[in-house]
Every structure is written in structure tokens, then in C-alpha cells.
Amino acid sequence: MTQHQRALAGKLFDARSQELRDLKHKAHVLCQRFNAMDEYDPERLPIVREFIGAIGENYYFQGPIQFNYGCHTKIGDNFFANFNLTVMDDGPIVIGDRVMFGPNVSLMATTHPLIYGERETMTYPDGHVSTSEYAPGIVIGSHVWLACNVVVCGGVTIGDGAVVGAGSVVTKDIPAGWLAYGNPCRAVRPITEEDSKLDLL
């Protein structure tokens, strides 16, 4: 099993392996190119398709952006991300349709063992020794809004139509249609018609 296969299978893997470094390098270079371009340049947004796993027809990234792999992320249609999106997609990340991210959102589908010997000097089946990670995935449903400075940790599922408030650190699943916020983030209440702002129209 390659280190890439180990990562996607949820096993401990060596992120310093050349195979994974090459995959990451492609995304890093393309993110740098994207970030250096004017936001009105028509060649800017298509760069995302060169490294992303999949994305819908309509999308917008304000930038700057930083994807660790890119190829492990699948995004639906009508996606919007504000400034400073960080996506550590060492594990798989799946995002539904019509999802909105505020500024400084971070998706962290990766982590390290707590025991330092496993984290710093892991011996792999092929005999080499290196640092180690494992990468639980993230699933974000459709019609979700993550407000500014939200961090979503690996292993989390956020249900359709949920809203996560500013500054939240999401460590557990959020049910569909609920407002959630806090550090650690918790589901506070369902979103109802009483939350309508049509009176401001």
C-alpha cells in the first residue's frame, strides 16, 4: 500500500514521502499562481480546476486560497468562499451545492497521533521511520453557511442547511437545518421561519 493509499484509507501515513510531496506541490504552485492574479482576470478561476478533485459549473473563490492537495476535495455547484480559505485535504473533503464560506474558514481533514513516539518516529510497514499523520475526512452538506473564522476538524459531518457561527471550532457533527456556534461548537437550535429576514427586503 502506497503512502497515498494509506492516507485515503484512514491509516497512519508519512506526509513527507516523495509521492505525497509531489501531489501537494502541484496544488501549492497553482494556489500561488491563483493568489498572484487580479480577481477580474478571466484566467484566474479556471486554475482551480487544474488541482481540485471535482467542482460544479459555478463557483467563486475570493482568494487568497491554500489547498494542501486539492485533488482530495470535491465541491458541488454554486460554491462561494471569501478571503483566506485554507483546506488541509489530506483526507477526503466533500462539499455539497450552494455552500457559502466567510473569511478565514479552515477545513482540517488531517491530524497527528497524541503519543509523541507515534507522531515523531513512526516505523512504517516497509521499515522506514518518519513523522506520521492520519486524515479523517470532512463532509459538508448543501446550503450550508460557515461564517468567518470557522475551523472544521477532521471526522465531522455538517448537515444540509446548517449555519455555523463566527469563530466556531467544529469537532462534532452538526445536524441538518440547525444553527451551531461556539468553541467547541455545539448545535444550539433549529433554524425556523422565525429567523426570516424578509421584512428587511
VEXDREN-2710 file (C-alpha; in Angstrom, 1 decimal):
% VEXDREN-2710
k/r/px/py/pz
1/MET/0.0/0.0/0.0
2/THR/1.4/3.4/-1.0
3/GLN/1.5/6.4/1.4
4/HIS/-1.2/8.0/-0.7
5/GLN/-3.4/4.9/-0.4
6/ARG/-2.7/4.8/3.3
7/ALA/-3.8/8.4/3.7
8/LEU/-7.1/7.9/1.8
9/ALA/-7.8/4.6/3.7
10/GLY/-7.6/6.5/7.1
11/LYS/-4.3/4.8/8.1
12/LEU/-1.2/6.4/9.5
13/PHE/0.9/7.8/6.7
14/ASP/4.1/9.6/6.1
15/ALA/3.3/13.1/4.6
16/ARG/7.0/13.6/3.9
17/SER/7.1/10.8/1.3
18/GLN/8.1/12.0/-2.2
19/GLU/4.8/10.7/-3.6
20/LEU/2.7/12.9/-1.4
21/ARG/5.1/15.9/-1.6
22/ASP/4.7/15.9/-5.3
23/LEU/0.9/15.8/-5.1
24/LYS/0.9/18.7/-2.7
25/HIS/3.5/20.7/-4.7
26/LYS/1.2/20.8/-7.7
27/ALA/-1.6/22.3/-5.6
28/HIS/0.7/24.7/-3.8
29/VAL/2.1/26.1/-7.1
30/LEU/-1.3/26.5/-8.6
31/CYS/-2.6/28.3/-5.5
32/GLN/0.3/30.6/-5.6
33/ARG/-0.5/31.4/-9.2
34/PHE/-4.2/32.0/-8.4
35/ASN/-3.3/34.3/-5.5
36/ALA/-1.0/36.4/-7.6
37/MET/-3.6/37.2/-10.2
38/ASP/-6.1/40.0/-10.3
39/GLU/-9.6/39.0/-9.2
40/TYR/-11.0/40.2/-12.5
41/ASP/-8.6/38.2/-14.6
42/PRO/-10.8/35.7/-16.6
43/GLU/-8.0/33.1/-16.4
44/ARG/-7.9/33.1/-12.6
45/LEU/-10.9/31.0/-11.5
46/PRO/-10.2/28.2/-14.1
47/ILE/-6.9/27.5/-12.3
48/VAL/-8.9/25.8/-9.5
49/ARG/-10.0/23.1/-12.0
50/GLU/-6.3/22.2/-12.5
51/PHE/-5.9/20.9/-9.0
52/ILE/-9.3/20.3/-7.5
53/GLY/-10.8/16.8/-7.3
54/ALA/-14.1/17.9/-8.7
55/ILE/-16.2/21.2/-8.7
56/GLY/-19.5/22.3/-10.1
57/GLU/-20.1/24.6/-13.0
58/ASN/-20.4/27.8/-11.0
59/TYR/-18.0/28.7/-8.2
60/TYR/-16.1/31.7/-6.8
61/PHE/-13.0/32.0/-4.6
62/GLN/-12.2/35.5/-3.5
63/GLY/-8.7/34.4/-2.5
64/PRO/-6.1/34.1/-1.3
65/ILE/-6.6/30.3/-1.1
66/GLN/-4.5/27.5/0.1
67/PHE/-5.2/23.8/-0.6
68/ASN/-2.8/21.1/0.6
69/TYR/-3.7/18.5/-2.0
70/GLY/-6.8/19.9/-3.8
71/CYS/-7.3/16.5/-5.6
72/HIS/-8.9/15.1/-2.4
73/THR/-11.6/17.8/-2.4
74/LYS/-15.0/17.6/-4.2
75/ILE/-17.2/20.7/-4.3
76/GLY/-20.8/21.0/-5.7
77/ASP/-22.3/23.8/-7.8
78/ASN/-22.7/27.4/-6.8
79/PHE/-19.9/27.5/-4.2
80/PHE/-18.6/30.7/-2.7
81/ALA/-15.6/31.2/-0.5
82/ASN/-14.5/34.6/0.9
83/PHE/-10.9/35.7/1.8
84/ASN/-8.3/33.3/3.2
85/LEU/-9.7/29.8/2.7
86/THR/-7.4/27.1/4.0
87/VAL/-8.2/23.5/3.0
88/MET/-6.0/20.7/4.6
89/ASP/-7.4/18.0/2.5
90/ASP/-5.0/15.2/3.4
91/GLY/-8.2/13.2/3.8
92/PRO/-11.3/13.4/1.5
93/ILE/-13.4/16.5/1.8
94/VAL/-16.9/16.5/0.1
95/ILE/-18.9/19.8/-0.1
96/GLY/-22.5/20.0/-1.4
97/ASP/-24.3/22.6/-3.6
98/ARG/-24.8/26.2/-2.8
99/VAL/-22.4/26.4/0.1
100/MET/-21.0/29.7/1.4
101/PHE/-17.8/30.3/3.4
102/GLY/-17.0/33.5/5.2
103/PRO/-13.5/34.9/5.6
104/ASN/-10.7/32.8/7.2
105/VAL/-12.5/29.4/7.1
106/SER/-10.3/26.4/7.6
107/LEU/-11.1/22.8/6.8
108/MET/-8.7/20.5/8.7
109/ALA/-9.0/16.9/7.4
110/THR/-5.8/15.8/9.0
111/THR/-4.3/15.3/12.4
112/HIS/-1.4/13.6/14.3
113/PRO/-1.3/10.9/17.0
114/LEU/-1.2/12.2/20.6
115/ILE/1.5/9.8/21.7
116/TYR/4.8/11.6/20.7
117/GLY/6.6/8.4/19.6
118/GLU/3.8/7.6/17.1
119/ARG/3.8/11.2/15.9
120/GLU/7.6/11.8/15.7
121/THR/9.2/8.4/15.0
122/MET/6.7/6.1/13.4
123/THR/8.1/2.9/11.8
124/TYR/6.1/2.0/8.7
125/PRO/5.5/-1.5/7.3
126/ASP/8.3/-1.0/4.8
127/GLY/10.7/-0.3/7.6
128/HIS/11.3/3.5/7.1
129/VAL/10.9/5.8/10.1
130/SER/9.3/9.3/9.8
131/THR/6.7/11.5/11.3
132/SER/3.1/10.4/10.9
133/GLU/-0.4/11.7/10.3
134/TYR/-3.9/10.3/9.8
135/ALA/-6.6/12.0/7.9
136/PRO/-10.3/11.6/8.8
137/GLY/-12.5/13.2/6.2
138/ILE/-15.0/16.0/6.3
139/VAL/-18.5/16.1/4.7
140/ILE/-20.4/19.4/4.4
141/GLY/-23.9/19.2/3.0
142/SER/-25.7/21.5/0.6
143/HIS/-27.0/25.0/1.5
144/VAL/-24.5/25.3/4.4
145/TRP/-23.1/28.6/5.6
146/LEU/-19.8/28.7/7.6
147/ALA/-19.3/32.2/9.0
148/CYS/-16.0/33.9/9.4
149/ASN/-13.1/32.2/11.2
150/VAL/-14.8/28.8/11.4
151/VAL/-12.5/25.8/11.8
152/VAL/-13.9/22.4/10.8
153/CYS/-11.9/19.4/12.2
154/GLY/-11.5/16.0/10.5
155/GLY/-14.2/13.4/11.0
156/VAL/-17.0/16.0/11.1
157/THR/-20.2/16.0/9.0
158/ILE/-22.3/19.1/8.7
159/GLY/-25.8/18.5/7.6
160/ASP/-27.8/20.3/4.8
161/GLY/-28.9/23.8/5.6
162/ALA/-26.9/24.2/8.8
163/VAL/-25.3/27.5/9.8
164/VAL/-22.1/27.6/11.8
165/GLY/-21.4/30.9/13.7
166/ALA/-18.3/33.1/13.6
167/GLY/-15.2/31.8/15.4
168/SER/-16.5/28.3/15.9
169/VAL/-14.3/25.2/16.2
170/VAL/-16.3/22.3/14.9
171/THR/-15.2/19.0/16.4
172/LYS/-18.6/17.1/16.3
173/ASP/-21.3/16.6/13.7
174/ILE/-23.9/19.3/13.2
175/PRO/-27.4/18.2/12.3
176/ALA/-29.2/19.4/9.1
177/GLY/-31.1/22.7/9.5
178/TRP/-29.5/23.7/12.8
179/LEU/-27.7/26.9/14.0
180/ALA/-24.5/25.9/15.7
181/TYR/-21.7/28.0/17.3
182/GLY/-19.0/28.1/20.0
183/ASN/-15.6/26.7/20.9
184/PRO/-16.1/23.8/20.9
185/CYS/-19.0/24.2/18.5
186/ARG/-22.4/22.9/19.6
187/ALA/-25.8/22.7/17.9
188/VAL/-27.9/25.4/19.6
189/ARG/-31.3/25.3/17.9
190/PRO/-33.1/24.5/14.7
191/ILE/-33.4/27.3/12.1
192/THR/-37.1/28.1/11.6
193/GLU/-39.3/30.6/9.8
194/GLU/-39.0/32.9/12.8
195/ASP/-35.4/33.5/11.5
196/SER/-36.7/35.1/8.3
197/LYS/-35.4/38.5/7.4
198/LEU/-37.8/39.1/4.5
199/ASP/-39.0/42.1/6.5
200/LEU/-35.7/43.8/5.6
201/LEU/-36.3/43.4/1.9
END
